[in-house]
Amino acid sequence: MKSLYKIIVSVSIFFQFTTAKTQSYHVYNGSSYAGIFSLYTNPASLVNAPYKWDVNVLSTQTTIINRAFDISGLFSITDTLKYNFTNGTMPRAVHNIFDLNLLNARYKINETTALAFGLRGRLYSHIKTTNVNYADSVSNINSFLHINKDVGPVSGIAASSGWLQFDLALSKIIKKDEHQIIAAGITLGYMKNLSGISSQLTQFSFQETSLPGNQYYQTLTGANLSSYYSQNYDNYDSTKDGLSNIKAFVKDTKSSLNISIGFEILLKKRMPYDDEAINSSNYDWKIGVSIMDIGKSIYQPNGRAYANPVLKTGQTNYTLQNKFNSIHTLQGFTDSLITLFSRYDTVKNNFNINAPTRLTISVDRNLGHHFFINASGNVNFYAVNPYTRANTRELSVLTLTPRWEKKNIGIYLPVSYYAEKNIWVGCGFKFGPLIFGLHNVGWLLGKADQLRGGGYIGIHIKPKDKVEKSRYDCY
């Protein structure tokens, strides 16, 4: 049983770190200086940057939420890596989002129109279950099932979707007067879908029978399982070099499109003796609304993909123990799992994983003297816990970010509410072209091993020409 636990935990860690590497660059939430970074939250904002062009040379971001296991020694040089499931009865979940952006650029054609483009790599991974009980006393499948006899049927899902994306965006001011600016924007994304994994378990149940001497055994009574991953994982050949395997991995992968649309309005109060027209820096309020990542990833299933299996009758905890006691690989676990069923449907048609489609709302308040406060929220179109459908979603739900910033320097203190009821206090900084920050400053307080948090870093190049100034600023 411990081998099985190790396999499941290893899969969880795999989903978080297999890339060797949401768009949660909180440092720029609502900022006029975001420039090309607006592409990731609202394409309408691109035209409202106070300079003609800018380039995101390189940036990366990751967000990790762990509500499944305890881990220690991950960042220690001397300690041994240790992990085990968290004690107690609870829904289990592990989520990770990663993105890598390379040479994303924005150019303002004129005062009312801006274009942007960029190459991005994105990975969303989710594991989530209903209530599962665990205790340190668990030593085999028999004792594990025993402590879960009153928990009820167990369901769970594992979904991971990774792709390369090329974006082309247009942002345009559609109305402007002395006291307001209204802009609209659209992004078309071409997706090269590289990695798809989808497994769903529903209604796993069993019946326990008592024996003399305080002994017991369990008989499986129900389970429905589907499992498939993208076919390109089967293209790996250990006899070939790394470059050949990379080419084989990318070969024959499917492509798809996604679309993002948005609107943004800047408002400036009418004040006596103030004839300064509104611009990208002197607004009082900035309100943005967008729908991001409308689309889905398409994958060709592997040769062993299956769904709708029929459970064999009469199988007990002893059957499971014999099948999984000596399993040490994920492939071995999958091969043993399918033998629990008398028949199943082979999946041959392409499978889809929904993109993290969401409604994003941002409200930014200019307090003057380079101080601002921003509130941003995401409303996801899809959840990751229907247990019957593979979806991806953004993890950040609501973020409040006070900031003090100029063109080349800034300090940011985001407070965020994330999925799985996580509340994190973060920090962010801008020094010249360098931006960086943490989603959870707890990582600086010795809590990195808990795998709850993440951060971001980027190189943002802007021109040296002067930017538009606000009447609130001290010059």
N, C-alpha and C positions, 0 to 999 in steps of 0.2 A: 504493500500500500504506500509506503514511503516513496518508492520509486515512481508511483503514479503521481503523488503530490509534487515530486520534483519536476516531472514532465509538465504538469499544468503550470507551475510557477515559472519554469523556463520559457514556456510559450508566452506568459505574461511579460517577462523581461524582454523576450524577442520582439514583441510588438512595440516595445518602447525604444529599443536601441539598435535594431537591425539596420538602420539607414547609415551607420557610421556617423550618422547625424540624426491656426486661427489667426487667426491673424491678430495676435495680441501684442502689438507694438504700442503699449499704453503710453509710452513717452510722447506719442503724437496724436492722441485722441483729441479731435477737434481743433488741432493746432493749424494756424494759417501757414506755418513753416513746414507742414508735413509734405507738401509738394507731391512727389511721385508715391509716397507712402499712402496717400489718400486712395490709391488704386485698390487697396486691400480692404477698404471699409465703405467708400462711397465715391464712385467715379465722377460725380458732379463736382466734388471739391477740387479737382485738378486745375480748373481754370481760375480758382480764387487764391492761388499762391501768389505772394507779392514779388516774385522774380520770374524772369522769362523762361528759365530752364533749370532742371536739376536732375541728378543721376543717383540712383541707389546702386552703388558699385557692387556691394555684396552685403547681404543681411541674412540672419538666420534666427529662428525662434522655436522654442519648444515649450509645451505645457503638459505636465504630468499630474494625474490624479490617481491615487492608490487607496482603495478601500477594500483590500483583500488579504494582504499579507504583511508581516513585519520583516524587515530586512536590516542587517547590520554589516559593517565592514565594507560597504560598497566603495567608499572613497578613502579607505584606510590602506596605508602601505603595509602595515604590520599585521592587522587583523585578518582572519579568514572570513570570506563571504558566507553569511548565514542567513537563512530565510525560513519562515514557516507561516502557516495561515494564522491570522488573528483569531484569538479565542472568542467564543460567543456565537450567538445566533444573529445573523444580519444578512442583508443583501450584499453580495460581493461585487466589486467593480474595479476595473483598471482602465483608464483612458489616457491616450497620448496623442498630441498634435505636434507635427513638426513641419516647418517649411524652410526652404532655402531659395533666396532670390538673387539672380545674377544679372547685372547690367540692365536694370529697369530704368527707363528714362522718360522725362516729360518735357514737352516743348510748347510754349505759348505762341501760337501763330500770330495772333493779334490780341487786342484787349478783350475780345469776347469768345475766343476759341482756343482750346488746348488739345494736343494729342499726347498719348502715352503708349508705351509698349514695354514688354519685359518677358523674361524667361523665369519660370518658377518651378521648383520641385515641391510636392505637397504629400503628406502622409497623415492619415487619420486612422487610429486604431482604438477599438473598444472591446472590452470584455465585461459582461454584466450578467448576474444571476439573481434569482429570487432568494429567499432566506435559506442559508446553509449554516449548520452548527458545526463548530470545531472546538476541540479541547486538547490540551497537551497529552492527555491520557490515551488518545487514539493511537493504536499501534497497527491496525489492519482494517480491511474493508468491513469485517463483521462489527467491530466496535464503532467505526465511523457511521455505518447505517443505523446502529442501535441508538446513538445519540440524536439521530435525525428522524426517528420513527414518528414523532409527533409534529414535525415541521411542516409536513404536507408535500404534495408533488413539487418537484424542483424543475425549473425551467431556466435556460440561460442562452446567451448568444455571444459569439466571437465574430467580429467584423473588422477587416482592415482593408483600406483602399489607398493606393499610392499612385501618383501620376506626375508626368511632366506637363506643364501648361505654358502656352504662349499666349499672351494677352495683347489685345489692341483696343485702345480706349479713346473715346471722344467726349469732350466736356465743353459745354457752350452756355454762355449767359443768354437767357431768353428774355429777361426784363431787367432794366436798371433805371433808377432815378436817384435823386439826391439822398434818399433815406432807405432804399432797399436794393438788394441785388438778388435775383432769382436765377439759379443755374441748374442745368440738367446734364446728365452724363450716362453713357452706356459703355460696357466692356464686353467684348466678345473673346471668349477663351477657347483655344484649341487644346484638347486634352489627349495626350498619349498615355493610355492606361497601362501601367507596368505591373502592378501587384494587387491582386484581389484575393481575399480570404473570407469565406463566409461559412459559419457553422451555427446551427440552431438545435437546441435540445428542449423539448417540451414534454411536460407531464411524465417525468421520471418518477415512478412510484414502486413501492414494495410492501409486502406484508410480513410482519415478524411473528414467529412462532416460538413459544417458550418451551424449554426443555428442563428436566430435573437438574438440580444443582446450580440453579441460577444461570443456566446457559440458554442460548437462543440462536436461531438462525433466521435468515430472511429469504423470501422468494420474490423475484421480480414479477411485477404485475402490469407494468406499462412503461413505455418510452417511445418517443417519436424523435427521430434525428435526421438532419440533413447536413451534408458536409461537402464542400467543394472549394477549390482554389484555382487560380488562373493557370492555364496550361503551360505557360512559359517556365514555371518552376520545374517541370519535368524535362526541360531541355538541358539541364546541367549535366555535364560529362566530366567526371573526375580525371579522365585521361587527357583533357585539353587544357590549354593555358587560360589564364584569367580573362584576357581580352576576347578570346574565342567564346568563352562562356557568357561574357557580357553581351556580345553580339547575338548569341543564341537566345538570351533572355529577352532582349528587345524585339527580336524578330517575330513577326506575325501577331504582335499585340494590337488590340483594337483602339480605335480613336473615337472621340465624341466631342461635343461642344457644350459650353455653358455660357450663360449670359448674366450680367449684373447690370442693374439700372438704379439710378438715384436722382434725388433732387436736393438742393440746398438753398436756403434763404438766409441772407444777412440783413439785419435790421439795425437802424440807428435812430435814436430819439430825435425829435425836433426840439431844438433848444434856441432860446432867444440869443441873438447876436452871434450865432454860430452858422457860418456859411460854408463850412468844410463838407464837401460831398463825401458820401460813404465810399470806402475802399476796403480792400481785403484785411486791413489791420485795425481800422477805427470803428468797427461795428460794436454795438452793445450786446446783441444776441446773434448767435448763429445756430440754425436748426437744420439738421440733415436727416433725411429718410432714404433708405436704400433697401433693395432686395438683392442679396448677393448669392452667387453660385447656383443659379437655376439650371439644373442638369443632372446627369448621372454618368457614372463610369460603366463601361461595358467590357466584359471579360469572357474569353473562351474557357470553359471548364476543363479541368484535368481529366485524364482517362478513368480515374477511380471515383469520380463524383457520384453521389447517390442521394436519394431522398425517399420519403414515405416507406421506411422499412417496417417489417412485421416481426415483432419480438418472438423468439422461440419460447415455448412454454417450459415450465419446470426448472428454470435456471435460478440458482441460489447464490448467496454470498461466496460459497466455496467455488462455484464456477468462475466468478469474477476474480477471486484470489488466484486461482490457477492460471487464468489468462493474463493477468496484469502483474503478477508478482516479480517477474524478471524482465519487465519492459524498461528499456533505458533510452529509447529514441521515440520521437514523435511519430515517425513512420510506423514503427512497431506497434505503438499505441493505437493508431488508426486501423491497421490491419487486424489487430485483435478485436477491436470494437465492432467491426462489421460482422464478425462471426457470431455475435449475439442475436442476429436476426436471420429468420428463415428465408426471407426474400426482400427485395428492395428495387426501386426504380433507378436505372442509370440515367444521369443527367448529361444530355448531349447539347442542348440548346444553350446559347450564351446567357450568362447571368448578369444582373445589374446590381450596383450598389449606389444608392442615392447620394448625391453630393450634399455638402452641409448647407443646404438652402436655408436662408434666415432673413428675417426682417431686422434691420439695424437702424436704431434711432439714436441720434446724438444731439445734445443741447449744450451749447458753449456760451458762457457768460464772461464778458470782458469787464474786469474789475478796475482796470486802469493801472498805470505804472508797471506794466509788463506782468501783472497778475491776472490769472484766469482760473475758472473752475469749469470742469466738463463732466457731464453725466452721459454715459453711453450704455445702451442695452441691446441684447440680441434675443429675438424670439425665433426659436428654431421651428422649421416646418416639419421636421421629423424627429422622433425619439429613437433611442437605441435599445429600448426595452420592450418592444412588442413580442420578441422572441420568435417571430415567424418571418421577419423581413430584415434584410441587411441595410442599415442606414449609417450615415455619418452625421455628426453635428458639431457645432462650436461648443466649447466648454464654458466660456465666459458668459455669464447671464447679465450682470449689471456691474458697472465700474464708475466710481466717482473719483476724478483726478484733479486735485488742485495743482497748479503749476505756476512757475515763474520762468519766463523765457524771453530771450532775444533771438536774433537770427543765428548766432553761433554759440550760445550758451543757454542752458536751461536746467531746472531742477523739477522733478515730478514725483508725486506721492500718491499713486493709485490705491484705492481700497476697492476690492472686487469680491463679488459673490459668484462662485463657480458652481458647476454641476456637482452633485453628491453633497450639497449643503456645505461647501467649503467657503470660508471667508478669509481672504488673504490681504495683508498690507504689503504693498510692493514699493519699489523705488526705481527711479530712472534719472539718467543724466545725459546731457549733451555738451560736448566740448569740441568746438569746430566741426569737422566732418564726422566725428565719432559719436554714436548714440549707443547706449547700453542700459540694461536694467534687469531687475528680478521681479517676478510675479509675487514671490513670497519671501520676505526678508528673514523668515524663519530658517531659511537655508544658511544664513550667516550665523545662526545661533546653535549650530550643531544638529540641525534637524534634516540635513540633506538626505540621510539614509531612509527617511520616511517616504521618499519619492512622491512628495506633494509640493508642487511649485513649478519652477522652470524660469526661463529668462530669454533675453534677446540681445543681439548686438548687430550693428550695421555701420556702414560707411556711406554717408550722405553728402555728396558734393553739390555745392551751390555756387552761383556766380558771385563775384565781388561787388557788383553794382549795388547801389543803395536800394533798400526796400521801402515800401510805402509805410508811413508812420501814422500813429494814432494821436488824436488830440490829448489822450490820456497819458501819453508817454512823457518821461523826463528825458530831454535831449542833452 
